[in-house]
Amino acid sequence: MTIRINRVYTRSGDEGYTGLVSGTRVRKNDPRVNSYGEIDELNATLGLVRAHLTPETQELDPLLENLQQELFDLGSELATPPGTTYPGMWQAASSDVATLENLCDQFSTGLPELTSFILPGGSKLVAHLHLARTVCRRAERNIVSLAEDLERQASSEHLPFNSEIIKYVNRLSDLLFVWCRWSLDKQGLVAPLWIQAAKRQP
């Protein structure tokens, strides 16, 4: 896949249409465009996370960079209609999901047991990790909607959807939550917990 970016604006989207990897033109609010747009936002949010890493949490940087690379690949897969591929195309696979699960297990080791839900925050880094987690969940919801749309079309057009994409994004949100807890622990901070309404002081 050859990529050439000679100028930022092309005017080709001025009427509200954009091109998929196959060359097909669709509206910019098409479910497929929404899906990879959310992945783009998630990628940008991970960039914010990396900018707020501390000396204690710096080991996350190469892992976050790899995730950003994979999210570009994932966005490309979402921008490629089923049945259309290109040489060297990355596609989410069960091995990628397993890698995220292994990271969840690795960074969960030694963390204290949770006795309540966690409030987003605790430090600048963790606040941005929580933001990334919620953007990831929103991306997941949009991807599920896209998959359902394709399933409704499948009876007549036989359009398969890679179900590993949903698993990948779901597991990534889990990993971001684990990193929220791990980062606070590394910074010597305690996670702010949700307190039930009946127990909260006015």
The 8 nearest C-alpha neighbors of each residue, nearest first, counted from 0:
[[1, 86, 2, 85, 87, 88, 20, 84],
 [0, 2, 3, 86, 4, 85, 87, 20],
 [3, 1, 0, 4, 5, 20, 75, 6],
 [2, 4, 5, 1, 6, 0, 7, 9],
 [5, 3, 6, 2, 7, 8, 1, 9],
 [4, 6, 3, 7, 8, 9, 2, 1],
 [7, 5, 4, 8, 9, 3, 10, 2],
 [6, 8, 9, 5, 4, 10, 3, 11],
 [7, 9, 6, 10, 11, 12, 5, 4],
 [8, 10, 11, 7, 6, 12, 13, 5],
 [11, 9, 13, 12, 8, 14, 7, 15],
 [12, 10, 9, 13, 17, 14, 16, 8],
 [13, 11, 16, 15, 10, 17, 14, 9],
 [12, 14, 10, 15, 11, 16, 9, 17],
 [15, 13, 12, 16, 11, 10, 26, 17],
 [14, 16, 12, 13, 27, 26, 17, 28],
 [17, 15, 26, 12, 27, 25, 14, 24],
 [16, 18, 12, 24, 25, 27, 26, 19],
 [17, 19, 24, 22, 23, 25, 20, 16],
 [20, 18, 22, 21, 78, 23, 79, 24],
 [19, 21, 79, 22, 78, 18, 23, 75],
 [22, 20, 19, 23, 79, 83, 80, 18],
 [23, 21, 19, 20, 18, 24, 17, 79],
 [22, 24, 19, 21, 18, 25, 20, 17],
 [25, 23, 18, 17, 16, 22, 19, 26],
 [26, 24, 16, 17, 27, 18, 29, 23],
 [27, 25, 16, 29, 28, 15, 17, 24],
 [26, 28, 16, 29, 15, 17, 32, 25],
 [27, 29, 26, 33, 32, 30, 31, 25],
 [28, 30, 32, 26, 31, 27, 33, 25],
 [31, 29, 33, 32, 145, 34, 28, 141],
 [30, 32, 34, 33, 29, 145, 35, 77],
 [31, 33, 29, 34, 35, 30, 36, 27],
 [34, 32, 36, 30, 31, 35, 28, 37],
 [35, 33, 31, 32, 142, 37, 36, 141],
 [34, 36, 74, 38, 37, 32, 33, 77],
 [37, 35, 33, 39, 38, 34, 32, 40],
 [36, 38, 138, 40, 39, 35, 34, 33],
 [39, 37, 35, 41, 36, 40, 74, 138],
 [38, 40, 36, 42, 37, 41, 35, 43],
 [41, 39, 37, 43, 42, 38, 44, 36],
 [42, 40, 38, 44, 39, 43, 134, 131],
 [41, 43, 39, 45, 40, 44, 67, 38],
 [44, 42, 46, 40, 45, 41, 39, 47],
 [43, 45, 41, 47, 46, 42, 131, 40],
 [46, 44, 48, 42, 47, 43, 49, 41],
 [45, 47, 43, 49, 44, 48, 50, 42],
 [48, 46, 44, 50, 45, 49, 51, 43],
 [49, 47, 45, 51, 46, 50, 127, 128],
 [48, 50, 46, 52, 51, 47, 60, 45],
 [49, 51, 47, 48, 52, 46, 124, 45],
 [52, 50, 124, 48, 49, 53, 47, 123],
 [53, 51, 49, 50, 57, 56, 124, 48],
 [52, 54, 56, 55, 57, 51, 124, 186],
 [53, 55, 57, 56, 52, 58, 186, 185],
 [56, 54, 53, 57, 185, 186, 58, 182],
 [55, 57, 53, 58, 54, 52, 59, 182],
 [58, 56, 59, 54, 60, 52, 55, 53],
 [57, 59, 60, 56, 61, 62, 55, 54],
 [60, 58, 62, 57, 61, 56, 63, 52],
 [59, 61, 63, 62, 58, 57, 64, 49],
 [62, 60, 64, 63, 59, 65, 58, 57],
 [63, 61, 65, 59, 60, 64, 66, 58],
 [62, 64, 66, 60, 65, 61, 59, 67],
 [63, 65, 61, 67, 66, 62, 60, 68],
 [66, 64, 68, 62, 67, 63, 61, 69],
 [67, 65, 63, 69, 68, 64, 70, 62],
 [68, 66, 70, 64, 65, 69, 42, 63],
 [67, 69, 65, 71, 66, 70, 64, 72],
 [70, 68, 72, 66, 71, 67, 73, 65],
 [69, 71, 73, 67, 72, 68, 74, 66],
 [72, 70, 74, 68, 69, 73, 75, 67],
 [73, 71, 69, 75, 70, 74, 89, 76],
 [72, 74, 70, 76, 75, 71, 69, 77],
 [75, 73, 35, 77, 71, 76, 72, 70],
 [74, 76, 78, 72, 73, 77, 71, 79],
 [75, 77, 73, 79, 78, 74, 72, 90],
 [76, 78, 74, 79, 75, 35, 73, 31],
 [79, 77, 75, 76, 19, 20, 74, 80],
 [78, 80, 20, 76, 77, 19, 21, 83],
 [79, 81, 83, 82, 78, 21, 77, 19],
 [82, 80, 83, 158, 159, 79, 160, 84],
 [81, 83, 80, 84, 158, 159, 79, 157],
 [82, 84, 81, 80, 79, 21, 85, 20],
 [85, 83, 82, 88, 86, 79, 81, 21],
 [84, 86, 88, 87, 0, 83, 20, 79],
 [87, 85, 88, 0, 84, 89, 1, 83],
 [86, 88, 85, 89, 0, 84, 90, 72],
 [87, 89, 86, 85, 90, 84, 76, 72],
 [90, 88, 72, 87, 91, 76, 73, 75],
 [89, 91, 92, 76, 88, 73, 72, 161],
 [92, 90, 164, 163, 95, 89, 73, 167],
 [91, 93, 94, 95, 163, 90, 96, 164],
 [92, 94, 96, 95, 97, 163, 91, 167],
 [95, 93, 97, 92, 96, 98, 91, 99],
 [96, 94, 98, 92, 97, 93, 91, 99],
 [95, 97, 93, 167, 99, 94, 98, 100],
 [98, 96, 94, 100, 95, 99, 101, 93],
 [97, 99, 95, 101, 96, 100, 94, 102],
 [100, 98, 102, 96, 101, 97, 103, 170],
 [101, 99, 97, 103, 102, 98, 104, 96],
 [100, 102, 98, 104, 103, 99, 105, 97],
 [101, 103, 105, 99, 100, 104, 106, 98],
 [104, 102, 100, 174, 101, 106, 105, 107],
 [105, 103, 101, 107, 102, 106, 100, 108],
 [104, 106, 102, 103, 107, 108, 101, 100],
 [105, 107, 108, 103, 104, 102, 181, 177],
 [108, 106, 104, 105, 110, 103, 109, 177],
 [109, 107, 106, 110, 105, 104, 103, 111],
 [108, 110, 107, 111, 106, 112, 181, 105],
 [109, 111, 107, 108, 112, 181, 184, 180],
 [112, 110, 113, 109, 107, 108, 184, 114],
 [111, 113, 114, 110, 109, 115, 107, 108],
 [112, 114, 115, 111, 116, 117, 110, 192],
 [113, 115, 112, 116, 192, 111, 117, 193],
 [116, 114, 113, 192, 193, 117, 194, 195],
 [115, 117, 193, 192, 118, 114, 113, 194],
 [118, 116, 192, 193, 191, 119, 115, 190],
 [117, 119, 192, 191, 193, 120, 116, 190],
 [120, 118, 129, 126, 117, 121, 125, 191],
 [121, 119, 126, 122, 125, 118, 191, 123],
 [120, 122, 190, 125, 191, 126, 119, 183],
 [123, 121, 125, 124, 120, 126, 183, 188],
 [124, 122, 126, 125, 127, 51, 121, 120],
 [125, 123, 51, 127, 122, 126, 52, 48],
 [124, 126, 128, 122, 179, 127, 123, 120],
 [125, 127, 120, 123, 129, 128, 124, 119],
 [128, 126, 130, 124, 125, 129, 48, 131],
 [127, 129, 125, 131, 130, 126, 179, 48],
 [130, 128, 132, 126, 131, 127, 119, 125],
 [129, 131, 127, 133, 128, 132, 134, 126],
 [130, 132, 128, 134, 129, 44, 133, 41],
 [133, 131, 129, 135, 172, 130, 134, 175],
 [132, 134, 136, 135, 130, 131, 129, 137],
 [135, 133, 137, 131, 136, 132, 41, 138],
 [134, 136, 132, 138, 133, 137, 172, 131],
 [137, 135, 139, 133, 138, 134, 132, 140],
 [138, 136, 134, 140, 139, 135, 133, 141],
 [139, 137, 37, 135, 141, 136, 140, 38],
 [138, 140, 136, 142, 137, 141, 168, 143],
 [141, 139, 137, 143, 138, 142, 144, 136],
 [142, 140, 144, 138, 34, 143, 139, 145],
 [141, 143, 145, 139, 144, 34, 140, 146],
 [142, 144, 146, 140, 145, 141, 139, 147],
 [145, 143, 141, 147, 142, 146, 148, 140],
 [146, 144, 142, 148, 143, 147, 30, 31],
 [147, 145, 143, 149, 148, 144, 150, 142],
 [148, 146, 150, 144, 149, 145, 143, 151],
 [149, 147, 145, 151, 146, 150, 144, 152],
 [148, 150, 152, 146, 151, 147, 153, 145],
 [149, 151, 153, 147, 152, 148, 146, 158],
 [150, 152, 148, 149, 153, 147, 154, 155],
 [153, 151, 149, 150, 154, 156, 155, 148],
 [152, 154, 157, 158, 150, 156, 155, 151],
 [155, 153, 152, 157, 156, 151, 150, 158],
 [154, 156, 153, 152, 157, 158, 151, 150],
 [155, 157, 153, 158, 152, 154, 149, 159],
 [158, 156, 153, 154, 155, 159, 152, 150],
 [157, 159, 153, 156, 81, 149, 160, 152],
 [160, 158, 81, 157, 161, 153, 149, 150],
 [161, 159, 162, 146, 81, 158, 149, 150],
 [160, 162, 163, 164, 159, 91, 165, 90],
 [161, 163, 164, 165, 160, 166, 146, 91],
 [162, 164, 166, 161, 165, 92, 91, 167],
 [165, 163, 167, 162, 166, 91, 161, 168],
 [166, 164, 168, 167, 163, 162, 169, 139],
 [167, 165, 163, 169, 164, 168, 170, 96],
 [166, 168, 164, 96, 170, 165, 169, 163],
 [167, 169, 171, 165, 170, 166, 139, 164],
 [168, 170, 166, 172, 171, 167, 165, 139],
 [171, 169, 173, 167, 172, 168, 166, 174],
 [170, 172, 168, 174, 173, 169, 167, 175],
 [171, 173, 175, 132, 174, 170, 169, 135],
 [174, 172, 170, 176, 171, 175, 177, 169],
 [175, 173, 177, 171, 103, 176, 172, 178],
 [174, 176, 178, 172, 177, 173, 132, 171],
 [175, 177, 179, 173, 174, 178, 172, 132],
 [178, 176, 174, 180, 179, 175, 181, 107],
 [177, 179, 181, 175, 180, 176, 182, 174],
 [180, 178, 176, 125, 177, 182, 181, 128],
 [179, 181, 177, 183, 178, 182, 184, 176],
 [180, 182, 178, 184, 183, 179, 177, 185],
 [183, 181, 185, 184, 179, 180, 178, 186],
 [184, 182, 188, 186, 180, 185, 181, 187],
 [183, 185, 181, 187, 182, 186, 188, 180],
 [186, 184, 182, 183, 187, 55, 181, 56],
 [187, 185, 183, 184, 188, 182, 55, 56],
 [188, 186, 184, 185, 183, 189, 182, 55],
 [189, 187, 183, 186, 184, 190, 121, 185],
 [190, 188, 183, 191, 184, 187, 121, 180],
 [189, 191, 121, 192, 117, 183, 188, 180],
 [192, 190, 118, 117, 121, 189, 193, 120],
 [193, 191, 117, 118, 116, 190, 115, 194],
 [192, 194, 116, 117, 118, 115, 195, 191],
 [195, 193, 199, 192, 196, 198, 115, 197],
 [194, 196, 198, 197, 199, 193, 115, 192],
 [197, 195, 199, 198, 194, 200, 193, 201],
 [196, 198, 195, 199, 194, 200, 201, 193],
 [199, 197, 196, 195, 194, 200, 201, 193],
 [200, 198, 196, 197, 194, 195, 201, 193],
 [199, 201, 198, 197, 196, 194, 195, 193],
 [200, 199, 198, 196, 197, 194, 195, 193]]
